[in-house]
Amino acid sequence: MSRVEQTGVLVVQHMPHEGPYAIGTALEAAGLLVRVCRTWAGDPVPESSAGLAALVMMGGPMAAYDDSPAFPTRAAELTLLRSALEAEVPVLGVGLGAQLLAVAAGGAARPGDAQQIGWEEVRTTPATPADPLFAGLPERLRVLHWHGETMDLPADATLLASCDRYPAHSFRVGGSAWGLQFHLELDKAAVDASATAFPDEAATALDLQESAPTELAALAPYRNGFFERFATLVASRAVRTTTRAFFTARAAAWGERFAADGPGYAAAVSRMVLRPGQRVLDVGCGSGRALPALRAEVGARGIVLGVDLTPAMLTAAGRKGRTGLLLADACRLPLPERSLDGIFSAGLVDHVPDLVAALREWARVITPRGALLLYHPSGRAERAARHGRPMDPADPLAEENLRPALHATGWDLAFHEDAAHHFLARAVRRIG
């Protein structure tokens, strides 16, 4: 399990009656912690998505294009959304939240031609069968509309649902951010609460409340399936998402923050006993501090690759002129079997969701007698003291835990150094 602090799913709620409803129910059923930021009550909007497993942005009567005092948290919410998009944190925006997502991703929000309030159809698009959330929805679906604004979608957005009055109703940005202009999350109590909060608007919709039980009953299977798919996606990615978000927020300054560690990394790389012409991987390379030392060991004829889960870290490495960079999950390397002679990993063990799975995957891509070197520029005791906690007997880097994990996955531990100012363990891939 990652040691990056996980704060669960953040729901940004703009009005007392505009809660997550069925979204929250699905997230909690998936075992996810749901935390609500009540902007209407003065709760501060977080500055970044670091630590979040997902971000849900709810609706409200404000306008996503309005910077006036009527919407004082607009700028902060757009900053939070951009942070989530950069770190690929799953996002779900509803109503106003969808409009804010469109703006954050490079599109625009603007007034619509007229208010759309009541139960009306939307049509899904040819892109929906391949979408992780929309794939289970029919071609036509009656949903509740309650808005007077619309969106111009970002150029790279995928349109997922539309209607004649408002063509841009639902969309996806990238692989993990969705916007819904309509309200799929509501139950009867929520419809009644909205009608009470905005009686003049509700009066413009024929049989809004009276027809709600029938409409909601027909909608329920699709609503529940949609939000269950979102919750499942969030839960399945939670550890990777929170890790990626944590490091994305720190990527720009990562190299400078730890610039003094360079000699320690070079000394650790020398303990791998690499030879010129060999092929080596820095898994979880971050901004690439170890890559120059690895290149020096294998020479011009060798191959040096760096893999990281965080695009922002690879961008930081690229700015330093470091090459051979791959965006990938450390537990699913895009490399063939026995393609490497060595793997270097600094600090990554604390951030993989399943250490045994990671060690087994690393063993898959290493040649027999190839080396694995685990490194940290601080010893375990030093790190525990720095964070104000006692030594953890379950620490995967403790020799009594690391040795059997390595042995079970095809490695033999050659040496284990837990010194005052560094941690270093070298393992060798067993033959056969």
Contacts in CASP RR format, 6 or more apart in sequence:
PFRMAT RR
TARGET T0000
AUTHOR 0000-0000-0000
METHOD contacts of the structure
MODEL  1
MSRVEQTGVLVVQHMPHEGPYAIGTALEAAGLLVRVCRTWAGDPVPESSA
GLAALVMMGGPMAAYDDSPAFPTRAAELTLLRSALEAEVPVLGVGLGAQL
LAVAAGGAARPGDAQQIGWEEVRTTPATPADPLFAGLPERLRVLHWHGET
MDLPADATLLASCDRYPAHSFRVGGSAWGLQFHLELDKAAVDASATAFPD
EAATALDLQESAPTELAALAPYRNGFFERFATLVASRAVRTTTRAFFTAR
AAAWGERFAADGPGYAAAVSRMVLRPGQRVLDVGCGSGRALPALRAEVGA
RGIVLGVDLTPAMLTAAGRKGRTGLLLADACRLPLPERSLDGIFSAGLVD
HVPDLVAALREWARVITPRGALLLYHPSGRAERAARHGRPMDPADPLAEE
NLRPALHATGWDLAFHEDAAHHFLARAVRRIG
1 239 0 8 1.000
1 353 0 8 1.000
2 239 0 8 1.000
2 242 0 8 1.000
2 243 0 8 1.000
2 350 0 8 1.000
2 351 0 8 1.000
2 352 0 8 1.000
2 353 0 8 1.000
3 350 0 8 1.000
3 351 0 8 1.000
4 51 0 8 1.000
4 242 0 8 1.000
4 243 0 8 1.000
4 246 0 8 1.000
4 351 0 8 1.000
5 51 0 8 1.000
5 242 0 8 1.000
5 246 0 8 1.000
6 33 0 8 1.000
6 51 0 8 1.000
6 53 0 8 1.000
6 238 0 8 1.000
6 239 0 8 1.000
6 242 0 8 1.000
7 33 0 8 1.000
7 35 0 8 1.000
7 51 0 8 1.000
7 52 0 8 1.000
7 53 0 8 1.000
7 242 0 8 1.000
8 32 0 8 1.000
8 33 0 8 1.000
8 34 0 8 1.000
8 35 0 8 1.000
8 51 0 8 1.000
8 52 0 8 1.000
8 53 0 8 1.000
8 54 0 8 1.000
8 238 0 8 1.000
8 242 0 8 1.000
9 27 0 8 1.000
9 32 0 8 1.000
9 33 0 8 1.000
9 34 0 8 1.000
9 35 0 8 1.000
9 52 0 8 1.000
9 53 0 8 1.000
9 54 0 8 1.000
9 55 0 8 1.000
9 56 0 8 1.000
9 234 0 8 1.000
10 35 0 8 1.000
10 36 0 8 1.000
10 37 0 8 1.000
10 46 0 8 1.000
10 52 0 8 1.000
10 54 0 8 1.000
10 55 0 8 1.000
10 56 0 8 1.000
11 19 0 8 1.000
11 20 0 8 1.000
11 23 0 8 1.000
11 24 0 8 1.000
11 34 0 8 1.000
11 35 0 8 1.000
11 36 0 8 1.000
11 37 0 8 1.000
11 56 0 8 1.000
11 58 0 8 1.000
12 37 0 8 1.000
12 39 0 8 1.000
12 45 0 8 1.000
12 55 0 8 1.000
12 56 0 8 1.000
12 57 0 8 1.000
12 58 0 8 1.000
12 77 0 8 1.000
12 80 0 8 1.000
12 97 0 8 1.000
13 19 0 8 1.000
13 20 0 8 1.000
13 36 0 8 1.000
13 37 0 8 1.000
13 38 0 8 1.000
13 39 0 8 1.000
13 40 0 8 1.000
13 58 0 8 1.000
14 39 0 8 1.000
14 40 0 8 1.000
14 58 0 8 1.000
14 59 0 8 1.000
14 60 0 8 1.000
14 62 0 8 1.000
14 96 0 8 1.000
15 40 0 8 1.000
15 58 0 8 1.000
15 59 0 8 1.000
15 60 0 8 1.000
15 61 0 8 1.000
15 197 0 8 1.000
16 38 0 8 1.000
16 40 0 8 1.000
17 190 0 8 1.000
17 193 0 8 1.000
17 194 0 8 1.000
17 196 0 8 1.000
17 197 0 8 1.000
18 58 0 8 1.000
18 59 0 8 1.000
18 60 0 8 1.000
18 194 0 8 1.000
19 36 0 8 1.000
19 58 0 8 1.000
19 185 0 8 1.000
19 190 0 8 1.000
20 27 0 8 1.000
20 34 0 8 1.000
20 36 0 8 1.000
20 56 0 8 1.000
20 58 0 8 1.000
20 185 0 8 1.000
21 185 0 8 1.000
21 186 0 8 1.000
21 187 0 8 1.000
21 190 0 8 1.000
22 184 0 8 1.000
22 185 0 8 1.000
22 186 0 8 1.000
22 187 0 8 1.000
22 223 0 8 1.000
22 224 0 8 1.000
22 227 0 8 1.000
23 56 0 8 1.000
23 92 0 8 1.000
23 94 0 8 1.000
23 185 0 8 1.000
23 227 0 8 1.000
23 230 0 8 1.000
24 34 0 8 1.000
24 56 0 8 1.000
24 227 0 8 1.000
25 227 0 8 1.000
26 224 0 8 1.000
26 225 0 8 1.000
26 227 0 8 1.000
26 228 0 8 1.000
26 230 0 8 1.000
26 231 0 8 1.000
27 34 0 8 1.000
27 54 0 8 1.000
27 56 0 8 1.000
27 227 0 8 1.000
27 230 0 8 1.000
27 231 0 8 1.000
27 234 0 8 1.000
28 34 0 8 1.000
29 228 0 8 1.000
29 231 0 8 1.000
30 228 0 8 1.000
30 231 0 8 1.000
30 232 0 8 1.000
30 234 0 8 1.000
30 235 0 8 1.000
31 235 0 8 1.000
32 53 0 8 1.000
32 54 0 8 1.000
32 231 0 8 1.000
32 234 0 8 1.000
32 235 0 8 1.000
32 238 0 8 1.000
36 43 0 8 1.000
37 43 0 8 1.000
37 44 0 8 1.000
37 45 0 8 1.000
37 46 0 8 1.000
39 45 0 8 1.000
39 73 0 8 1.000
39 77 0 8 1.000
44 76 0 8 1.000
45 73 0 8 1.000
45 76 0 8 1.000
45 77 0 8 1.000
45 80 0 8 1.000
46 52 0 8 1.000
46 80 0 8 1.000
47 76 0 8 1.000
47 79 0 8 1.000
47 80 0 8 1.000
47 83 0 8 1.000
48 79 0 8 1.000
48 80 0 8 1.000
48 83 0 8 1.000
48 245 0 8 1.000
48 249 0 8 1.000
49 55 0 8 1.000
49 80 0 8 1.000
49 83 0 8 1.000
49 84 0 8 1.000
49 87 0 8 1.000
49 89 0 8 1.000
49 245 0 8 1.000
49 248 0 8 1.000
49 249 0 8 1.000
50 83 0 8 1.000
50 87 0 8 1.000
50 245 0 8 1.000
50 246 0 8 1.000
50 248 0 8 1.000
50 249 0 8 1.000
50 250 0 8 1.000
51 242 0 8 1.000
51 245 0 8 1.000
51 246 0 8 1.000
52 84 0 8 1.000
52 89 0 8 1.000
52 241 0 8 1.000
52 242 0 8 1.000
52 245 0 8 1.000
53 89 0 8 1.000
53 90 0 8 1.000
53 234 0 8 1.000
53 235 0 8 1.000
53 237 0 8 1.000
53 238 0 8 1.000
53 241 0 8 1.000
53 242 0 8 1.000
54 89 0 8 1.000
54 90 0 8 1.000
54 91 0 8 1.000
54 92 0 8 1.000
54 234 0 8 1.000
54 241 0 8 1.000
55 80 0 8 1.000
55 81 0 8 1.000
55 84 0 8 1.000
55 89 0 8 1.000
55 90 0 8 1.000
55 91 0 8 1.000
55 92 0 8 1.000
56 91 0 8 1.000
56 92 0 8 1.000
56 93 0 8 1.000
56 94 0 8 1.000
57 77 0 8 1.000
57 81 0 8 1.000
57 91 0 8 1.000
57 92 0 8 1.000
57 93 0 8 1.000
57 94 0 8 1.000
57 96 0 8 1.000
57 97 0 8 1.000
57 98 0 8 1.000
57 100 0 8 1.000
57 101 0 8 1.000
58 93 0 8 1.000
58 94 0 8 1.000
58 95 0 8 1.000
58 96 0 8 1.000
58 97 0 8 1.000
59 93 0 8 1.000
59 94 0 8 1.000
59 95 0 8 1.000
59 96 0 8 1.000
59 97 0 8 1.000
60 95 0 8 1.000
60 96 0 8 1.000
61 96 0 8 1.000
61 198 0 8 1.000
62 70 0 8 1.000
62 71 0 8 1.000
62 74 0 8 1.000
62 96 0 8 1.000
63 71 0 8 1.000
63 96 0 8 1.000
63 99 0 8 1.000
63 109 0 8 1.000
63 111 0 8 1.000
63 149 0 8 1.000
64 74 0 8 1.000
64 96 0 8 1.000
64 97 0 8 1.000
64 99 0 8 1.000
64 100 0 8 1.000
64 102 0 8 1.000
64 103 0 8 1.000
64 109 0 8 1.000
64 149 0 8 1.000
64 151 0 8 1.000
65 99 0 8 1.000
65 103 0 8 1.000
65 108 0 8 1.000
65 109 0 8 1.000
65 110 0 8 1.000
65 149 0 8 1.000
66 74 0 8 1.000
67 74 0 8 1.000
67 75 0 8 1.000
74 100 0 8 1.000
77 100 0 8 1.000
78 100 0 8 1.000
78 103 0 8 1.000
78 104 0 8 1.000
81 91 0 8 1.000
81 100 0 8 1.000
81 101 0 8 1.000
81 104 0 8 1.000
81 105 0 8 1.000
82 104 0 8 1.000
83 89 0 8 1.000
83 245 0 8 1.000
83 248 0 8 1.000
83 249 0 8 1.000
84 91 0 8 1.000
84 177 0 8 1.000
84 245 0 8 1.000
85 91 0 8 1.000
85 104 0 8 1.000
85 105 0 8 1.000
85 173 0 8 1.000
85 177 0 8 1.000
86 248 0 8 1.000
86 311 0 8 1.000
86 312 0 8 1.000
87 241 0 8 1.000
87 244 0 8 1.000
87 245 0 8 1.000
87 248 0 8 1.000
87 249 0 8 1.000
87 310 0 8 1.000
87 312 0 8 1.000
88 175 0 8 1.000
88 176 0 8 1.000
88 241 0 8 1.000
88 244 0 8 1.000
88 311 0 8 1.000
89 176 0 8 1.000
89 241 0 8 1.000
89 244 0 8 1.000
89 245 0 8 1.000
90 176 0 8 1.000
90 177 0 8 1.000
90 230 0 8 1.000
90 233 0 8 1.000
90 234 0 8 1.000
90 237 0 8 1.000
90 241 0 8 1.000
91 101 0 8 1.000
91 173 0 8 1.000
91 176 0 8 1.000
91 177 0 8 1.000
91 178 0 8 1.000
91 179 0 8 1.000
92 177 0 8 1.000
92 178 0 8 1.000
92 179 0 8 1.000
92 180 0 8 1.000
92 230 0 8 1.000
93 100 0 8 1.000
93 101 0 8 1.000
93 178 0 8 1.000
93 179 0 8 1.000
93 180 0 8 1.000
94 179 0 8 1.000
94 180 0 8 1.000
94 183 0 8 1.000
94 184 0 8 1.000
94 185 0 8 1.000
95 147 0 8 1.000
95 179 0 8 1.000
95 180 0 8 1.000
95 181 0 8 1.000
95 182 0 8 1.000
95 183 0 8 1.000
96 149 0 8 1.000
97 179 0 8 1.000
98 151 0 8 1.000
98 170 0 8 1.000
98 171 0 8 1.000
98 179 0 8 1.000
98 180 0 8 1.000
98 181 0 8 1.000
99 109 0 8 1.000
99 149 0 8 1.000
99 150 0 8 1.000
99 151 0 8 1.000
99 181 0 8 1.000
100 109 0 8 1.000
101 173 0 8 1.000
101 177 0 8 1.000
101 179 0 8 1.000
102 108 0 8 1.000
102 109 0 8 1.000
102 151 0 8 1.000
102 152 0 8 1.000
102 153 0 8 1.000
102 154 0 8 1.000
102 157 0 8 1.000
102 168 0 8 1.000
102 171 0 8 1.000
102 179 0 8 1.000
103 109 0 8 1.000
103 151 0 8 1.000
105 154 0 8 1.000
105 156 0 8 1.000
105 157 0 8 1.000
105 173 0 8 1.000
105 177 0 8 1.000
106 154 0 8 1.000
107 151 0 8 1.000
107 152 0 8 1.000
107 153 0 8 1.000
107 154 0 8 1.000
107 157 0 8 1.000
108 151 0 8 1.000
108 152 0 8 1.000
109 149 0 8 1.000
109 150 0 8 1.000
109 151 0 8 1.000
109 152 0 8 1.000
110 149 0 8 1.000
110 150 0 8 1.000
110 151 0 8 1.000
110 152 0 8 1.000
111 148 0 8 1.000
111 149 0 8 1.000
111 150 0 8 1.000
112 148 0 8 1.000
112 149 0 8 1.000
112 150 0 8 1.000
112 166 0 8 1.000
113 165 0 8 1.000
114 148 0 8 1.000
114 165 0 8 1.000
115 147 0 8 1.000
115 148 0 8 1.000
115 201 0 8 1.000
115 204 0 8 1.000
116 145 0 8 1.000
116 146 0 8 1.000
116 147 0 8 1.000
116 148 0 8 1.000
116 165 0 8 1.000
116 166 0 8 1.000
117 145 0 8 1.000
117 146 0 8 1.000
117 147 0 8 1.000
117 201 0 8 1.000
117 202 0 8 1.000
117 204 0 8 1.000
117 205 0 8 1.000
117 208 0 8 1.000
118 144 0 8 1.000
118 145 0 8 1.000
118 146 0 8 1.000
118 205 0 8 1.000
118 206 0 8 1.000
118 208 0 8 1.000
119 142 0 8 1.000
119 143 0 8 1.000
119 144 0 8 1.000
119 145 0 8 1.000
119 205 0 8 1.000
119 208 0 8 1.000
119 211 0 8 1.000
119 215 0 8 1.000
120 142 0 8 1.000
120 143 0 8 1.000
120 145 0 8 1.000
120 163 0 8 1.000
121 140 0 8 1.000
121 141 0 8 1.000
121 142 0 8 1.000
121 143 0 8 1.000
121 163 0 8 1.000
122 140 0 8 1.000
122 141 0 8 1.000
122 143 0 8 1.000
122 161 0 8 1.000
122 162 0 8 1.000
122 163 0 8 1.000
122 169 0 8 1.000
122 170 0 8 1.000
122 182 0 8 1.000
123 139 0 8 1.000
123 140 0 8 1.000
123 161 0 8 1.000
123 162 0 8 1.000
123 163 0 8 1.000
124 134 0 8 1.000
124 137 0 8 1.000
124 138 0 8 1.000
124 139 0 8 1.000
124 140 0 8 1.000
124 141 0 8 1.000
124 160 0 8 1.000
124 161 0 8 1.000
125 159 0 8 1.000
125 160 0 8 1.000
125 161 0 8 1.000
125 162 0 8 1.000
127 134 0 8 1.000
127 158 0 8 1.000
127 159 0 8 1.000
127 160 0 8 1.000
128 134 0 8 1.000
128 135 0 8 1.000
128 136 0 8 1.000
128 137 0 8 1.000
128 160 0 8 1.000
128 161 0 8 1.000
129 135 0 8 1.000
131 158 0 8 1.000
131 160 0 8 1.000
131 172 0 8 1.000
132 175 0 8 1.000
132 229 0 8 1.000
132 233 0 8 1.000
133 178 0 8 1.000
133 226 0 8 1.000
133 229 0 8 1.000
133 230 0 8 1.000
133 233 0 8 1.000
134 160 0 8 1.000
134 161 0 8 1.000
134 170 0 8 1.000
134 226 0 8 1.000
135 229 0 8 1.000
136 222 0 8 1.000
136 225 0 8 1.000
136 226 0 8 1.000
136 229 0 8 1.000
137 161 0 8 1.000
137 222 0 8 1.000
137 226 0 8 1.000
138 222 0 8 1.000
141 161 0 8 1.000
141 219 0 8 1.000
141 222 0 8 1.000
142 215 0 8 1.000
142 218 0 8 1.000
142 219 0 8 1.000
143 182 0 8 1.000
143 183 0 8 1.000
143 184 0 8 1.000
143 219 0 8 1.000
144 182 0 8 1.000
144 183 0 8 1.000
144 184 0 8 1.000
144 186 0 8 1.000
144 191 0 8 1.000
144 215 0 8 1.000
145 181 0 8 1.000
145 182 0 8 1.000
145 183 0 8 1.000
146 183 0 8 1.000
146 194 0 8 1.000
146 201 0 8 1.000
147 166 0 8 1.000
147 181 0 8 1.000
150 166 0 8 1.000
150 168 0 8 1.000
150 181 0 8 1.000
151 168 0 8 1.000
151 171 0 8 1.000
151 181 0 8 1.000
152 168 0 8 1.000
153 159 0 8 1.000
153 168 0 8 1.000
153 171 0 8 1.000
154 173 0 8 1.000
156 173 0 8 1.000
156 174 0 8 1.000
157 171 0 8 1.000
157 172 0 8 1.000
157 173 0 8 1.000
158 171 0 8 1.000
158 172 0 8 1.000
158 173 0 8 1.000
158 174 0 8 1.000
159 167 0 8 1.000
159 168 0 8 1.000
159 170 0 8 1.000
159 171 0 8 1.000
160 170 0 8 1.000
160 171 0 8 1.000
160 172 0 8 1.000
160 178 0 8 1.000
161 169 0 8 1.000
161 170 0 8 1.000
161 180 0 8 1.000
161 182 0 8 1.000
162 168 0 8 1.000
162 169 0 8 1.000
162 170 0 8 1.000
163 169 0 8 1.000
166 181 0 8 1.000
168 181 0 8 1.000
169 180 0 8 1.000
169 181 0 8 1.000
169 182 0 8 1.000
170 178 0 8 1.000
170 179 0 8 1.000
170 180 0 8 1.000
170 181 0 8 1.000
170 182 0 8 1.000
171 178 0 8 1.000
171 179 0 8 1.000
172 178 0 8 1.000
172 179 0 8 1.000
176 233 0 8 1.000
176 237 0 8 1.000
178 230 0 8 1.000
184 219 0 8 1.000
184 222 0 8 1.000
184 223 0 8 1.000
184 226 0 8 1.000
184 227 0 8 1.000
185 223 0 8 1.000
185 227 0 8 1.000
186 194 0 8 1.000
186 216 0 8 1.000
187 216 0 8 1.000
188 212 0 8 1.000
188 213 0 8 1.000
188 216 0 8 1.000
191 208 0 8 1.000
191 209 0 8 1.000
191 212 0 8 1.000
191 216 0 8 1.000
192 209 0 8 1.000
192 212 0 8 1.000
194 202 0 8 1.000
195 202 0 8 1.000
195 208 0 8 1.000
195 209 0 8 1.000
202 208 0 8 1.000
202 209 0 8 1.000
234 241 0 8 1.000
239 353 0 8 1.000
240 309 0 8 1.000
240 329 0 8 1.000
240 353 0 8 1.000
243 309 0 8 1.000
243 310 0 8 1.000
243 351 0 8 1.000
244 309 0 8 1.000
244 310 0 8 1.000
247 254 0 8 1.000
247 286 0 8 1.000
247 309 0 8 1.000
247 310 0 8 1.000
247 312 0 8 1.000
247 313 0 8 1.000
248 310 0 8 1.000
248 311 0 8 1.000
248 312 0 8 1.000
248 313 0 8 1.000
250 257 0 8 1.000
251 286 0 8 1.000
251 287 0 8 1.000
251 310 0 8 1.000
251 312 0 8 1.000
251 313 0 8 1.000
251 315 0 8 1.000
251 316 0 8 1.000
252 312 0 8 1.000
252 316 0 8 1.000
254 286 0 8 1.000
254 287 0 8 1.000
254 313 0 8 1.000
254 316 0 8 1.000
255 287 0 8 1.000
255 289 0 8 1.000
255 316 0 8 1.000
258 289 0 8 1.000
258 377 0 8 1.000
261 289 0 8 1.000
261 377 0 8 1.000
262 289 0 8 1.000
262 293 0 8 1.000
264 377 0 8 1.000
264 422 0 8 1.000
265 289 0 8 1.000
265 290 0 8 1.000
265 293 0 8 1.000
265 346 0 8 1.000
265 375 0 8 1.000
265 377 0 8 1.000
266 292 0 8 1.000
266 293 0 8 1.000
266 296 0 8 1.000
268 290 0 8 1.000
268 344 0 8 1.000
268 346 0 8 1.000
268 373 0 8 1.000
268 375 0 8 1.000
268 422 0 8 1.000
268 424 0 8 1.000
269 290 0 8 1.000
269 293 0 8 1.000
269 294 0 8 1.000
269 296 0 8 1.000
269 297 0 8 1.000
269 344 0 8 1.000
269 373 0 8 1.000
270 293 0 8 1.000
270 297 0 8 1.000
271 373 0 8 1.000
271 424 0 8 1.000
271 426 0 8 1.000
272 280 0 8 1.000
272 297 0 8 1.000
272 342 0 8 1.000
272 344 0 8 1.000
272 371 0 8 1.000
272 373 0 8 1.000
272 426 0 8 1.000
273 371 0 8 1.000
274 280 0 8 1.000
274 294 0 8 1.000
274 297 0 8 1.000
274 298 0 8 1.000
274 341 0 8 1.000
274 342 0 8 1.000
274 371 0 8 1.000
275 297 0 8 1.000
275 298 0 8 1.000
275 341 0 8 1.000
276 297 0 8 1.000
276 298 0 8 1.000
276 299 0 8 1.000
276 301 0 8 1.000
276 302 0 8 1.000
277 298 0 8 1.000
277 299 0 8 1.000
277 301 0 8 1.000
277 302 0 8 1.000
277 303 0 8 1.000
278 297 0 8 1.000
278 298 0 8 1.000
278 302 0 8 1.000
278 303 0 8 1.000
278 341 0 8 1.000
278 342 0 8 1.000
279 298 0 8 1.000
279 302 0 8 1.000
279 303 0 8 1.000
279 305 0 8 1.000
279 339 0 8 1.000
279 340 0 8 1.000
279 341 0 8 1.000
279 342 0 8 1.000
280 294 0 8 1.000
280 297 0 8 1.000
280 298 0 8 1.000
280 302 0 8 1.000
280 303 0 8 1.000
280 304 0 8 1.000
280 305 0 8 1.000
280 340 0 8 1.000
280 341 0 8 1.000
280 342 0 8 1.000
280 343 0 8 1.000
280 344 0 8 1.000
281 304 0 8 1.000
281 305 0 8 1.000
281 306 0 8 1.000
281 307 0 8 1.000
281 333 0 8 1.000
281 335 0 8 1.000
281 340 0 8 1.000
281 342 0 8 1.000
281 343 0 8 1.000
281 344 0 8 1.000
281 365 0 8 1.000
282 288 0 8 1.000
282 290 0 8 1.000
282 291 0 8 1.000
282 294 0 8 1.000
282 304 0 8 1.000
282 305 0 8 1.000
282 306 0 8 1.000
282 307 0 8 1.000
282 343 0 8 1.000
282 344 0 8 1.000
282 345 0 8 1.000
282 346 0 8 1.000
283 306 0 8 1.000
283 307 0 8 1.000
283 330 0 8 1.000
283 333 0 8 1.000
283 343 0 8 1.000
283 344 0 8 1.000
283 345 0 8 1.000
283 348 0 8 1.000
283 362 0 8 1.000
284 306 0 8 1.000
284 307 0 8 1.000
284 308 0 8 1.000
284 309 0 8 1.000
284 330 0 8 1.000
284 345 0 8 1.000
284 346 0 8 1.000
284 348 0 8 1.000
285 291 0 8 1.000
285 306 0 8 1.000
285 307 0 8 1.000
285 308 0 8 1.000
285 313 0 8 1.000
285 314 0 8 1.000
285 317 0 8 1.000
285 325 0 8 1.000
286 308 0 8 1.000
286 310 0 8 1.000
286 313 0 8 1.000
286 314 0 8 1.000
286 316 0 8 1.000
286 317 0 8 1.000
287 313 0 8 1.000
287 316 0 8 1.000
287 317 0 8 1.000
287 320 0 8 1.000
287 322 0 8 1.000
288 306 0 8 1.000
288 317 0 8 1.000
288 320 0 8 1.000
288 322 0 8 1.000
289 346 0 8 1.000
290 344 0 8 1.000
290 346 0 8 1.000
291 304 0 8 1.000
291 306 0 8 1.000
291 317 0 8 1.000
291 322 0 8 1.000
292 322 0 8 1.000
294 304 0 8 1.000
294 344 0 8 1.000
295 304 0 8 1.000
298 304 0 8 1.000
304 324 0 8 1.000
305 324 0 8 1.000
305 325 0 8 1.000
305 326 0 8 1.000
305 335 0 8 1.000
306 317 0 8 1.000
306 324 0 8 1.000
306 325 0 8 1.000
306 326 0 8 1.000
307 325 0 8 1.000
307 326 0 8 1.000
307 327 0 8 1.000
307 328 0 8 1.000
307 330 0 8 1.000
307 333 0 8 1.000
308 314 0 8 1.000
308 317 0 8 1.000
308 325 0 8 1.000
308 326 0 8 1.000
308 327 0 8 1.000
308 328 0 8 1.000
309 327 0 8 1.000
309 328 0 8 1.000
309 329 0 8 1.000
309 330 0 8 1.000
311 327 0 8 1.000
314 325 0 8 1.000
314 327 0 8 1.000
317 325 0 8 1.000
318 325 0 8 1.000
326 334 0 8 1.000
328 334 0 8 1.000
330 348 0 8 1.000
330 352 0 8 1.000
330 358 0 8 1.000
330 361 0 8 1.000
331 352 0 8 1.000
331 353 0 8 1.000
331 354 0 8 1.000
331 357 0 8 1.000
331 358 0 8 1.000
331 361 0 8 1.000
332 361 0 8 1.000
333 361 0 8 1.000
333 362 0 8 1.000
333 364 0 8 1.000
333 365 0 8 1.000
335 365 0 8 1.000
336 365 0 8 1.000
337 364 0 8 1.000
337 365 0 8 1.000
338 365 0 8 1.000
338 366 0 8 1.000
338 367 0 8 1.000
338 368 0 8 1.000
339 365 0 8 1.000
339 367 0 8 1.000
340 365 0 8 1.000
340 366 0 8 1.000
340 367 0 8 1.000
340 370 0 8 1.000
341 366 0 8 1.000
341 367 0 8 1.000
341 370 0 8 1.000
341 371 0 8 1.000
342 366 0 8 1.000
342 370 0 8 1.000
342 371 0 8 1.000
342 372 0 8 1.000
342 373 0 8 1.000
343 362 0 8 1.000
343 365 0 8 1.000
343 366 0 8 1.000
343 371 0 8 1.000
343 372 0 8 1.000
343 373 0 8 1.000
344 373 0 8 1.000
344 375 0 8 1.000
345 362 0 8 1.000
345 372 0 8 1.000
345 373 0 8 1.000
345 374 0 8 1.000
345 375 0 8 1.000
346 374 0 8 1.000
346 375 0 8 1.000
346 376 0 8 1.000
346 377 0 8 1.000
347 374 0 8 1.000
347 375 0 8 1.000
347 376 0 8 1.000
348 358 0 8 1.000
349 355 0 8 1.000
349 358 0 8 1.000
349 374 0 8 1.000
349 396 0 8 1.000
349 397 0 8 1.000
350 396 0 8 1.000
352 358 0 8 1.000
355 396 0 8 1.000
355 405 0 8 1.000
356 405 0 8 1.000
356 408 0 8 1.000
356 409 0 8 1.000
359 372 0 8 1.000
359 405 0 8 1.000
359 406 0 8 1.000
359 408 0 8 1.000
359 409 0 8 1.000
359 410 0 8 1.000
359 411 0 8 1.000
360 409 0 8 1.000
360 410 0 8 1.000
362 372 0 8 1.000
363 409 0 8 1.000
363 410 0 8 1.000
363 411 0 8 1.000
363 429 0 8 1.000
366 372 0 8 1.000
366 429 0 8 1.000
367 429 0 8 1.000
368 429 0 8 1.000
368 430 0 8 1.000
368 431 0 8 1.000
368 432 0 8 1.000
369 428 0 8 1.000
369 429 0 8 1.000
369 431 0 8 1.000
370 428 0 8 1.000
370 429 0 8 1.000
371 426 0 8 1.000
371 427 0 8 1.000
371 428 0 8 1.000
371 429 0 8 1.000
372 406 0 8 1.000
372 411 0 8 1.000
372 426 0 8 1.000
372 427 0 8 1.000
372 428 0 8 1.000
372 429 0 8 1.000
373 424 0 8 1.000
373 425 0 8 1.000
373 426 0 8 1.000
373 427 0 8 1.000
374 397 0 8 1.000
374 402 0 8 1.000
374 423 0 8 1.000
374 424 0 8 1.000
374 425 0 8 1.000
374 426 0 8 1.000
374 427 0 8 1.000
375 422 0 8 1.000
375 423 0 8 1.000
375 424 0 8 1.000
376 383 0 8 1.000
376 397 0 8 1.000
376 422 0 8 1.000
376 423 0 8 1.000
376 424 0 8 1.000
377 421 0 8 1.000
377 422 0 8 1.000
378 386 0 8 1.000
378 421 0 8 1.000
378 422 0 8 1.000
378 423 0 8 1.000
379 418 0 8 1.000
379 419 0 8 1.000
379 420 0 8 1.000
379 421 0 8 1.000
379 422 0 8 1.000
379 423 0 8 1.000
380 391 0 8 1.000
380 395 0 8 1.000
380 397 0 8 1.000
380 398 0 8 1.000
380 418 0 8 1.000
380 423 0 8 1.000
381 391 0 8 1.000
381 418 0 8 1.000
381 420 0 8 1.000
382 420 0 8 1.000
382 421 0 8 1.000
384 390 0 8 1.000
384 391 0 8 1.000
384 392 0 8 1.000
392 398 0 8 1.000
394 401 0 8 1.000
395 401 0 8 1.000
396 402 0 8 1.000
396 405 0 8 1.000
397 418 0 8 1.000
397 423 0 8 1.000
397 425 0 8 1.000
398 418 0 8 1.000
399 413 0 8 1.000
399 416 0 8 1.000
399 418 0 8 1.000
402 413 0 8 1.000
402 416 0 8 1.000
402 425 0 8 1.000
403 413 0 8 1.000
403 416 0 8 1.000
406 412 0 8 1.000
406 413 0 8 1.000
406 427 0 8 1.000
407 413 0 8 1.000
410 429 0 8 1.000
410 430 0 8 1.000
411 427 0 8 1.000
411 428 0 8 1.000
411 429 0 8 1.000
411 430 0 8 1.000
412 427 0 8 1.000
412 428 0 8 1.000
412 430 0 8 1.000
413 425 0 8 1.000
413 426 0 8 1.000
413 427 0 8 1.000
414 426 0 8 1.000
414 427 0 8 1.000
414 428 0 8 1.000
415 424 0 8 1.000
415 425 0 8 1.000
415 426 0 8 1.000
416 424 0 8 1.000
416 425 0 8 1.000
417 423 0 8 1.000
417 424 0 8 1.000
417 425 0 8 1.000
END
